Amino acid sequence: MKNLMLLLLLVKTINLSGQSKLLRAIDSPVLFYGDEKTAYRDPAVLFHNDQFFLFFTLVKTIKGKIYSFTASSKSYDLINWSEVKILTPRDQNLNFSSPGNIIRYDDKWILCLQTYPRPEYFLGDKVRYGSDDCRVFIMKSKDLENWTYPELLKVKGTSIGENKMGRMIDPYLIEDKDEEGKWWIFFKQNGVSMSFTYDFINWNYFGNNKSGENVCVLKDESEYVMFHSPSNGIGIKRSPNLKDWSSFGSIITLGQKEWNWAKGRLTAGAVIDLRNIQGIEKYIMFFHGSGPNKEKEGDFDKNSSIGIAWSDDLVNWDWPKK
């Protein structure tokens, strides 16, 4: 028994030594807690000038009506966060939400997001999802603080009218790994659909592949790595060319079995590669968990929280208080 205890202590010490001081200091896997009138969902993150800029869907019940917003907060240590700032208007016919990621283009920051119309949606109503009018947009900023009003992206081509584009949500932007200046957008429609552009005005539709929602894509040497959300958990796929995808590893559910706040669903993984950042040296995943009830049972617009985990290899994951 004594030898076993020593072995467990040694394993724990080795695991801790592999974590950065910054990550070891976080005392909870939850960064933002939802409650009976608030949900934090769909995180997107940028690490810039030693600071984390977190964007997310904020769902709030105001005077009995349920609204979705795109909001932001920032932190140097992943523990102390600035006051949540709402970036989009209060309008149930729009409900700008689900920020995908933030890129640098033409000396400006670009944030992609969606609309999620749910007009006349009230607290106590059966859970309602966004209408067929959901579309994808971008906002621009010079300073990551002040953002332009969202602009519609005609990702099916300029000749396709807005009313003919079909329902689309969960956008994500990435520059082509082989061709500088060529930008791709991923969005949920018929699995995951993809279009590309050279100017963010004229888009060319590329096709679609089987996938869950909330896609996040990284470049890893000669491949693309896609994170996506099936009915529960986070899956990974790899591709050399954005056309042919193969599954990688198992569905990631982290500590869901022990987390009451994520029992209903764990989803929307947003991963950033900070392996080359001294003092962090990990992949970091931000995600949201809802619970204790299933989303369709009510914990969709409430009791949804943003969590954090990290990994060296995208297979083995750690989190605070594991």
C-alpha positions as CSV (number, residue, x, y, z in Angstrom):
1,M,0.0,0.0,0.0
2,K,2.8,2.4,0.9
3,N,4.5,1.8,-2.5
4,L,1.2,2.3,-4.3
5,M,0.7,5.7,-2.5
6,L,4.2,6.7,-3.4
7,L,3.6,5.8,-7.0
8,L,0.4,7.8,-7.2
9,L,2.1,10.8,-5.7
10,L,4.9,10.5,-8.2
11,V,2.4,10.3,-11.1
12,K,0.6,13.3,-9.8
13,T,3.9,15.2,-9.4
14,I,4.9,14.4,-13.0
15,N,1.5,15.5,-14.3
16,L,1.7,18.8,-12.4
17,S,5.2,19.4,-13.6
18,G,3.9,19.2,-17.2
19,Q,1.4,22.0,-16.6
20,S,2.3,25.7,-16.8
21,K,2.2,27.9,-13.7
22,L,-0.6,29.9,-15.3
23,L,-2.8,26.8,-15.8
24,R,-2.0,25.3,-12.4
25,A,-3.3,28.5,-10.8
26,I,-6.8,28.0,-12.2
27,D,-9.0,26.6,-9.4
28,S,-12.1,25.6,-11.4
29,P,-12.8,24.2,-14.9
30,V,-15.6,26.8,-15.1
31,L,-14.7,30.3,-16.3
32,F,-18.3,31.7,-16.5
33,Y,-21.2,30.2,-14.7
34,G,-24.7,30.3,-16.1
35,D,-27.8,30.4,-14.0
36,E,-31.6,30.3,-14.2
37,K,-31.8,33.4,-16.4
38,T,-28.4,33.4,-18.1
39,A,-26.4,31.2,-20.4
40,Y,-22.8,31.5,-21.6
41,R,-22.3,29.5,-24.8
42,D,-20.1,29.2,-28.0
43,P,-16.8,30.5,-26.9
44,A,-14.2,31.9,-29.3
45,V,-10.8,33.1,-28.2
46,L,-7.9,35.2,-29.3
47,F,-4.5,35.3,-27.5
48,H,-2.9,38.6,-28.3
49,N,-0.3,40.7,-26.4
50,D,-0.2,38.2,-23.6
51,Q,-4.0,38.6,-23.1
52,F,-6.9,36.3,-23.7
53,F,-9.8,37.9,-25.5
54,L,-12.9,35.7,-25.0
55,F,-16.0,36.1,-27.2
56,F,-19.2,34.1,-26.6
57,T,-22.9,33.9,-26.9
58,L,-24.6,35.5,-23.9
59,V,-28.3,34.5,-23.5
60,K,-30.3,36.7,-21.1
61,T,-33.9,36.8,-20.0
62,I,-35.0,40.5,-20.0
63,K,-38.5,41.4,-18.9
64,G,-39.7,37.9,-19.7
65,K,-38.1,37.7,-23.2
66,I,-35.1,35.6,-24.1
67,Y,-32.4,37.4,-26.1
68,S,-29.1,36.3,-27.5
69,F,-26.0,38.6,-27.8
70,T,-22.4,38.4,-28.8
71,A,-20.4,39.5,-25.8
72,S,-16.8,39.6,-24.7
73,S,-14.4,39.6,-21.7
74,K,-10.6,39.6,-21.4
75,S,-8.1,38.3,-19.0
76,Y,-4.3,37.9,-18.5
77,D,-4.5,34.9,-16.2
78,L,-7.7,33.0,-17.1
79,I,-8.9,33.7,-13.5
80,N,-9.7,37.4,-13.4
81,W,-11.9,38.5,-16.2
82,S,-13.1,42.0,-17.2
83,E,-16.7,43.0,-16.9
84,V,-18.8,41.3,-19.7
85,K,-19.3,43.7,-22.6
86,I,-22.3,43.2,-24.9
87,L,-21.3,43.9,-28.5
88,T,-24.5,43.5,-30.5
89,P,-28.1,44.9,-30.3
90,R,-31.0,43.6,-28.4
91,D,-33.3,42.3,-31.1
92,Q,-35.0,38.9,-31.2
93,N,-35.3,39.1,-34.9
94,L,-31.5,39.1,-35.1
95,N,-29.9,37.6,-32.0
96,F,-26.3,38.0,-33.2
97,S,-24.5,35.1,-31.5
98,S,-22.1,32.1,-31.8
99,P,-18.9,33.9,-32.6
100,G,-16.5,31.6,-34.5
101,N,-13.1,33.1,-34.2
102,I,-11.1,36.3,-34.7
103,I,-8.6,36.9,-37.5
104,R,-6.3,39.7,-38.6
105,Y,-7.0,41.0,-42.2
106,D,-6.2,44.2,-43.9
107,D,-5.0,45.9,-40.7
108,K,-8.2,45.1,-38.9
109,W,-9.6,42.4,-36.7
110,I,-12.5,40.4,-38.1
111,L,-14.9,38.5,-35.9
112,C,-17.4,36.1,-37.6
113,L,-20.8,35.4,-36.0
114,Q,-24.4,34.4,-36.9
115,T,-27.9,35.6,-36.5
116,Y,-30.3,33.3,-34.6
117,P,-33.8,34.8,-35.0
118,R,-36.3,33.7,-32.4
119,P,-39.0,36.4,-32.4
120,E,-41.6,36.6,-29.6
121,Y,-39.7,34.0,-27.6
122,F,-40.6,34.1,-23.9
123,L,-39.3,32.6,-20.6
124,G,-41.3,29.4,-20.0
125,D,-41.8,28.6,-23.7
126,K,-40.7,25.3,-25.1
127,V,-37.1,25.5,-26.2
128,R,-37.0,27.1,-29.7
129,Y,-34.0,27.0,-32.0
130,G,-33.1,29.7,-34.6
131,S,-35.3,30.1,-37.6
132,D,-34.5,29.4,-41.3
133,D,-33.4,33.0,-41.5
134,C,-30.1,32.3,-39.6
135,R,-27.2,33.7,-41.7
136,V,-23.5,34.4,-41.1
137,F,-21.8,37.8,-40.6
138,I,-18.6,39.6,-39.7
139,M,-17.8,42.5,-37.6
140,K,-14.5,44.6,-37.8
141,S,-12.4,46.4,-35.2
142,K,-9.2,48.3,-35.0
143,D,-8.7,47.7,-31.3
144,L,-10.7,44.5,-30.3
145,E,-12.9,46.8,-28.2
146,N,-15.0,48.8,-30.7
147,W,-16.8,46.8,-33.4
148,T,-18.6,47.8,-36.6
149,Y,-22.2,46.7,-37.1
150,P,-22.3,43.2,-38.5
151,E,-22.1,42.7,-42.3
152,L,-23.8,39.8,-44.1
153,L,-21.5,37.4,-45.9
154,K,-22.9,36.0,-49.1
155,V,-21.0,32.8,-48.8
156,K,-23.0,31.0,-51.5
157,G,-21.9,33.7,-54.1
158,T,-22.9,37.3,-54.8
159,S,-25.6,36.2,-57.2
160,I,-27.5,34.2,-54.6
161,G,-30.0,36.4,-52.8
162,E,-30.1,36.4,-49.0
163,N,-33.5,34.6,-49.0
164,K,-32.1,31.8,-51.1
165,M,-29.0,31.1,-49.0
166,G,-30.6,28.6,-46.6
167,R,-30.2,28.3,-42.9
168,M,-26.5,28.7,-41.8
169,I,-24.9,29.0,-38.4
170,D,-21.6,28.6,-36.5
171,P,-19.1,30.3,-38.9
172,Y,-15.3,29.9,-38.6
173,L,-12.5,31.6,-40.7
174,I,-9.1,30.3,-41.6
175,E,-6.4,31.2,-44.1
176,D,-5.4,28.5,-46.6
177,K,-2.3,26.7,-45.4
178,D,-0.9,26.6,-48.9
179,E,-2.0,29.9,-50.5
180,E,-1.5,33.2,-48.7
181,G,-4.5,35.5,-49.1
182,K,-7.0,32.8,-49.7
183,W,-9.5,32.6,-46.8
184,W,-12.0,29.9,-46.0
185,I,-15.2,30.0,-44.1
186,F,-16.8,27.0,-42.5
187,F,-20.5,27.1,-41.5
188,K,-23.1,24.6,-40.4
189,Q,-25.3,23.7,-43.4
190,N,-25.7,20.1,-44.7
191,G,-23.1,19.1,-42.2
192,V,-20.2,21.6,-42.5
193,S,-20.2,23.7,-45.7
194,M,-17.1,25.6,-47.0
195,S,-16.6,28.6,-49.2
196,F,-13.5,30.7,-50.0
197,T,-12.7,34.3,-50.8
198,Y,-9.7,36.6,-51.5
199,D,-11.5,39.8,-50.5
200,F,-14.3,39.0,-48.0
201,I,-16.8,40.3,-50.5
202,N,-16.8,37.7,-53.4
203,W,-17.2,34.1,-52.2
204,N,-17.0,30.8,-54.0
205,Y,-18.9,27.8,-52.6
206,F,-16.7,24.7,-52.3
207,G,-18.9,22.0,-50.9
208,N,-19.8,20.2,-47.7
209,N,-18.8,17.3,-45.5
210,K,-20.3,15.3,-42.7
211,S,-19.8,17.0,-39.4
212,G,-21.3,18.2,-36.2
213,E,-21.8,21.9,-35.4
214,N,-19.5,24.6,-33.9
215,V,-16.6,23.8,-36.2
216,C,-13.1,25.1,-35.2
217,V,-10.2,24.4,-37.6
218,L,-6.5,24.7,-37.0
219,K,-3.5,24.2,-39.3
220,D,-1.0,21.6,-38.2
221,E,2.0,21.4,-40.6
222,S,0.6,19.6,-43.7
223,E,-2.9,19.0,-42.4
224,Y,-6.0,20.8,-41.2
225,V,-7.5,19.7,-37.8
226,M,-11.2,20.2,-37.4
227,F,-13.0,20.2,-34.0
228,H,-16.8,19.7,-34.2
229,S,-19.7,19.0,-31.9
230,P,-21.9,15.9,-32.5
231,S,-24.9,15.4,-30.2
232,N,-22.6,15.3,-27.2
233,G,-18.9,15.9,-26.8
234,I,-16.3,17.1,-29.2
235,G,-14.9,15.2,-32.2
236,I,-11.8,15.7,-34.2
237,K,-11.1,15.2,-37.9
238,R,-8.0,15.7,-40.0
239,S,-7.6,16.5,-43.7
240,P,-4.7,17.3,-46.1
241,N,-6.9,19.2,-48.5
242,L,-10.3,20.3,-46.9
243,K,-12.1,17.7,-49.0
244,D,-11.0,14.4,-47.6
245,W,-11.5,14.1,-43.8
246,S,-10.7,11.2,-41.4
247,S,-11.7,10.9,-37.8
248,F,-9.0,11.3,-35.2
249,G,-9.1,9.9,-31.6
250,S,-12.2,9.5,-29.5
251,I,-15.1,11.8,-28.7
252,I,-13.9,14.2,-26.0
253,T,-16.1,14.6,-23.0
254,L,-13.5,15.6,-20.4
255,G,-15.0,15.4,-16.8
256,Q,-18.6,15.5,-17.9
257,K,-19.6,12.5,-15.7
258,E,-18.6,14.4,-12.6
259,W,-19.7,17.8,-13.7
260,N,-23.3,18.6,-12.8
261,W,-23.1,21.8,-14.7
262,A,-22.3,19.9,-17.9
263,K,-24.4,16.8,-17.5
264,G,-26.9,17.8,-20.1
265,R,-24.4,18.4,-22.9
266,L,-20.7,19.3,-23.4
267,T,-20.1,21.0,-26.7
268,A,-18.7,23.9,-28.8
269,G,-15.0,23.3,-28.4
270,A,-12.8,26.2,-29.5
271,V,-9.2,25.2,-29.5
272,I,-6.1,27.5,-29.8
273,D,-2.6,26.3,-30.3
274,L,-0.4,27.9,-27.7
275,R,2.4,25.3,-27.7
276,N,4.9,27.9,-28.7
277,I,3.9,30.4,-26.1
278,Q,6.4,30.3,-23.2
279,G,4.7,29.7,-19.9
280,I,1.7,28.0,-21.5
281,E,2.9,25.5,-24.1
282,K,-0.4,23.7,-24.6
283,Y,-3.4,23.4,-26.8
284,I,-6.2,25.1,-24.8
285,M,-9.8,24.3,-25.3
286,F,-12.7,26.5,-24.3
287,F,-16.1,24.9,-24.5
288,H,-19.6,25.2,-22.9
289,G,-21.4,22.7,-20.8
290,S,-25.1,22.8,-20.0
291,G,-26.9,21.0,-17.2
292,P,-28.0,19.3,-15.1
293,N,-30.8,18.9,-17.7
294,K,-30.6,18.2,-21.4
295,E,-30.7,21.3,-23.6
296,K,-34.0,20.2,-25.1
297,E,-35.4,20.0,-21.6
298,G,-34.6,23.6,-20.9
299,D,-31.0,24.1,-20.1
300,F,-30.3,25.7,-23.5
301,D,-31.1,29.3,-22.7
302,K,-30.1,29.0,-19.1
303,N,-27.6,27.0,-16.9
304,S,-25.0,27.0,-19.6
305,S,-21.4,27.7,-18.6
306,I,-18.0,28.2,-20.3
307,G,-15.2,25.8,-19.3
308,I,-11.5,25.2,-20.0
309,A,-9.2,22.3,-20.6
310,W,-5.8,21.8,-22.1
311,S,-3.7,19.1,-23.9
312,D,-0.2,18.4,-25.4
313,D,-1.4,16.0,-28.1
314,L,-5.2,16.5,-28.5
315,V,-5.8,13.0,-27.1
316,N,-5.0,13.4,-23.4
317,W,-6.7,16.3,-21.7
318,D,-6.3,18.0,-18.3
319,W,-8.4,20.6,-16.5
320,P,-8.4,22.4,-13.1
321,K,-9.0,20.0,-10.2
322,K,-8.8,16.9,-12.4
